[in-house]
């Protein structure tokens, strides 16, 4: 297989039940349980935030400013997918706009995360039930020459993404989860949520926020308190 010029029409997706268990979990809590370095670059921003997004990664890699492979791939997208599109981080030529987004939405795609540019930002921001995250906005449209790759492992903003990874995104950012790590991650996040709920209860009811580690660390580094 030539991973620089190939279309893989289908791949194994995790169960919808497993994917949906990540719904409502803050990306920040997940990231805390993934060594605090799982999120994509902070320049990838939502275009008109409409709430959290969870789905299955449908991966695409295109040359800078070219969307031939995105056009070719749309026929193979399935309900519940999130398109993860590596456009090389190029910010000066949009990879897609309103028409392509509308078609993807009609196929049940939950959204697109693109390391590159989009256009028709006002329409995309108002498109209900469809989320877009992108690095930039520009009216300049794309070339359509290829090559590219569909549903192979890609690098997105420094993170490796496999077809079928679980995508989760909210106002804070985006990250990707390998399905085989999902159960352990859910267990770890549950512990964090229980702990944070207890901390919040103490703040609200007792005006207390116990952090003994702060004093210990200040002593370790020799901080002088005047």
N, C-alpha and C positions, 0 to 999 in steps of 0.2 A: 504493500500500500504506500502510495506517495502522499505523505501527510502534508505536503505543500500544495497539493492540487487534487482534492478528493472530496466526495460527498458520501458520508455514511448516513443512509436513510433512517435507520432506527438503532436503538440501543436499549440496554436494560435500565429501567427506571425503578427507583425505590417505591415501595407501596405508598399510595395516597395517604393512608392512615399515619405512617411514619412521618411523612412530610408535614401533615397538618398538626402534628404534636409540637412543632416549632412555632406555630401561630401564636402571636401575642407575647413571645419571649423577647425582651429587649436585646438588640444586637450587642449593646454594651455588656450585658451579663454573659452572653455567649462568648464574647471576646475575652472577658476576664478568665473564662475557663479554657481558653485556647492560647495561653501564654501571653495574652494581651498584644498579639501581633498578627491576628488573622484578618483584620479588616482591610479592604482595598484603600488606595490612596484617598486622602481627604478631599481631593479636587473632584472626585466623582460625586455629583450632587443630584438630588431629586429635582425633576422638572415639574413643579406644582405638586407638592406632597399631598397624598390622599390616604395616608395610613400605611401600616406595615405590609410587607409583601413576602410571601413564602412560596416557593415552587421548585421545580426540577430544572437543572441546568441543561439547556440546549446550546451547545458551544459552536461558535463560528469565528474563524480568523480571516480577515480581509487585508489587502494592501492599504496603505494610507490613502484615504479619500476615495475608496472604490467599494461599491456595494453589490457587484455581480453575484457573489456567493450568498448574500442575504436574500436577494430575489429568488435564487434557485432553491434556497433552503426552506422558504416559507411553506411550501407544499408538504413538508414532512413534520412540521411542528404539531404538537398535540396539546390537548387541554391540560392545564396545570403546569406547562413549561414556562420557564423564564429564559429568554434569549440572553446569553452572555457573549458579547461581541467584542473581540479584540481587534480594534482598528488602529493599533500602534500608538495610541495616545495622540493622534494627529488632530489638531483643534481647528483647522482652517477649511475643512470641507465636510459638509454634513453627510452622514451615512444613511439616514432615513428621516422621514417626516410624517405628516398626518395620514396620507393614503396607505402607506405600508403598515403603520401602526394600527389603523382601523381594520385592515385585513387580518393582521396577526390577532388582534382582539377577538374578531369574529371566529377565529379558530380555537379560542379558549386560552390563548397565551396570556399570562398574567402581567407580563411586562418585559422590558428590555433594559439591560445594563450594558452600556457601551463605553469602552475606553476610547473615546473619540467625540465627534461633534454630531449634533442633531439640528434640525430646523423645524419650522412651524411650531415653535415652542409654546405659543399661546394656546393653540388648539390641543397640543399634547397635554398641557397643564390642566385643561378642562375636560379631558377624555376620561369619563367615569369608568372605573373597573380596570384600568390599565395604567401601570406605573412605568415611568421612564427615569433612568439615572444616566447622566452623561457628564463628560468632562467640559464641554463647551457648547455654545450655540452660535451658528452662523447661517446666513442665507445661501451661501455658496453650495451648490449641489455636488453630487459625487460623479466620478467616472464609473464605467461599467465594463471593465476589461478583464478583471481577475488577475491571476488565479486566486486561490484561497482554499480553505478547508472547512468542512462541516462535520461536527460531532467527532472530533479528535481532541486529545488533551491540548489545552491552550494556556498561554500565560496572559493573565489579565491584571494589569496594574501591579505587576510583580508577584502575583499569586497564581499558582498552578490550579487549573480548573479542569475537571473531567466531566464528560457527558454523564448526566445522572446524579451529579452532586446536588445537595440540597442548598438552595439559595435563600438567604434571609436578609431582609433590608428594612430599615426604618429611617427616621429623620437623622439618626446619627451616622449611618453608613451601611455598607454591604459586606457580607462575608459568605464563604462557601464551606460546606461541611461534607466530608466523605460519609456516605451512608453507613459504612462499617464502623464508624466512630460515633454514630448518632446516639445510640442507647447510653453509652458511657457519658456522653456530653449532656444529655437530658438529665441524668442522675446528678451530675455535678452542678448543673444550673439550678436544679431544684434545691439543693443545699444552700446555694448562694441566695436564692429567693427567700428561703426560710430565715436565714441569718439577717438579711436586709429588712425583712418585715419586723423582726424583733428590734433592730436598731431604730427603725422609724417609730415604732410604738413607744420606745423610751424617749425619743426626741419630743413626740407630740404630748405624751402623758406626764413625763417627768422632767422635761427640759434637760435631758442628759444624753451625751454622746460619748460613750466610753471608748477611749483609744489609748490603752496603756502602752502600746508599741511606740507611740509618738515620743513619750518621755524617754523610753529606753533608747530609741534611736538618737535623740538629741544628746543624750549622755555619751553614747558610743562615739559620736563625731565631735565631742568636745564643745558643744554649743554653749556660749556664755549668755545667760539670761540676766539682764540688768533691771 
